[in-house]
């Protein structure tokens, strides 16, 4: 799976434009089992897999590039990006943006999310910006809070309460998820992360202090793989 994609091929972004995925890559470092570590420079990786076998993340060591594989995990989350120390809100940190291109195979089980992922603390929230998924139709989760347009498409915003579920703080807790779900899936494009945060605030969804902003694949079962040939998360400080 590590050499998926082709250099120079053009992919529709879903916003009326095109982007050029990065070249195919090989090698990298493969990790299995739950864990985290350094990817490249300021980037870090994290892998969480609840059950199953054959689950892994392969970190390219360049930008936030990675590939991942899962096999009937109850919940599989692989991500690479920026980690923060939960001392500042997103608006205090600066402007966050991402660019990605990916190819995927197989299935994502009962649910799947591909895009941007993270947590805030004080208060504790889990958040998603969903640009792609397995299966038909955009995913839905919880109660619709509103909608807005950014990066060439409409995103529906949901909030959803997770009861007694694992968190980044260790152990289980009850917390609220914030989700922006793009209405037309795309496999390549630019994600204006901070604009999502700002739109959520206008809807009364107030985040806490930012703990992470990473490029994500999540699968709730199924057997599949994904390969990112473009993956960057950038911060412009205030």
Order of alpha helices (4+ residues) and beta strands (2+ residues): beta-beta-beta-beta-beta-beta-beta-beta-alpha-beta-beta-beta-beta-beta-beta-beta-alpha-beta-beta-beta
